[in-house]
Amino acid sequence: MGDEKRKYLRFECFLPAELVKLDGKDNISKRIIAHDFSREGLKLSINFNLTQGSNMELKIYLPEKRLSTTVSGEIAWIRSVDNKLEAGLKIKEMDKELKSEILNWIFPKWIEKERGKKEKRKKAVKIKLMKSNSSKENSS
């Protein structure tokens, strides 16, 4: 699913979840992980096959906040990445207050991580420039 189709930012996260219903079949219990979250969807890591277009219900957990919520949605895409399956879930139903709570909890962590990435890039550029200047001085 291309970035150009997204209306909302996706925030990297690590949320444990459990598949509880798939295409109307209850009492399914499979562990999954949500690796990013937006207002409209989630990226899931899964270890079982799914079909694009299937409907599923998940229970998502926020252990640090001692919260859990149920999310219903449709599988928008499935792909294999590094011998692991990922699936995009388009959210159809979710408690709005809990969705906001999750996003408010994830956002500061995401900002902190992005700042860390930016600092690493700055350091890498600085080191590269220092090495480049050093080799120029040695060759003169």
FENKADA-V352735 format. One record per backbone hydrogen bond with DSSP energy under -0.5 kcal/mol. NH is the residue of the N-H (numbers start at 0). CO is the residue of the C=O. E is the energy in kcal/mol with one decimal. If there is no record, write none. Layout:
BEGIN
nh = {NH/NH}
co = {CO/CO}
e = {E/E}
END
This chain:
BEGIN
nh = {4/5/10/11/12/14/15/16/17/18/19/19/20/21/22/24/25/27/29/31/32/33/34/34/35/36/37/41/42/43/43/44/45/45/52/53/55/56/57/58/59/59/60/61/64/65/65/66/68/70/71/72/73/74/75/75/76/78/80/80/83/84/85/86/87/88/88/89/89/90/90/91/92/94/98/99/100/101/102/103/104/105/106/107/108/109/110/111/112/113/114/115/116/117/118/119/120/121/122/123/124/125/126/127/128/129/130/131/132/133/134/135/136/137/138/139/139}
co = {1/2/36/9/34/33/13/31/58/29/17/56/56/24/54/21/23/19/18/16/44/14/32/42/42/10/40/88/35/41/86/32/43/84/74/50/72/20/70/17/57/68/15/66/61/61/62/61/59/57/92/55/89/53/73/87/87/85/78/83/80/45/78/43/76/41/86/73/87/39/88/71/71/69/94/95/96/97/98/99/100/101/102/103/104/105/106/107/108/109/110/111/112/113/114/115/116/117/118/119/120/121/122/123/124/125/126/127/128/129/130/131/132/133/134/135/136}
e = {-1.5/-1.7/-2.6/-0.5/-2.4/-2.4/-0.5/-2.4/-1.9/-3.1/-0.5/-2.8/-1.5/-1.7/-3.7/-2.3/-0.6/-1.4/-1.2/-2.4/-1.5/-2.9/-0.6/-3.3/-0.9/-1.7/-2.5/-1.8/-1.8/-0.6/-3.3/-2.8/-0.5/-2.4/-2.9/-2.4/-2.7/-2.7/-3.0/-2.3/-0.5/-3.0/-2.8/-3.1/-1.1/-1.0/-0.6/-1.8/-2.1/-2.5/-2.7/-2.4/-2.1/-2.8/-0.6/-3.2/-0.9/-2.5/-0.5/-3.3/-1.3/-1.0/-3.0/-2.1/-2.4/-2.7/-0.5/-3.0/-0.6/-2.8/-0.7/-3.3/-2.1/-0.5/-2.3/-2.3/-2.3/-2.6/-2.6/-2.9/-1.6/-2.7/-2.6/-0.7/-0.7/-2.4/-2.7/-2.3/-2.1/-2.7/-2.4/-2.0/-2.1/-2.2/-2.4/-2.1/-2.2/-2.3/-2.4/-2.4/-2.2/-2.4/-2.6/-2.2/-2.5/-2.4/-2.6/-2.4/-2.7/-2.4/-2.3/-1.7/-2.1/-2.0/-1.3/-0.6/-0.6}
END
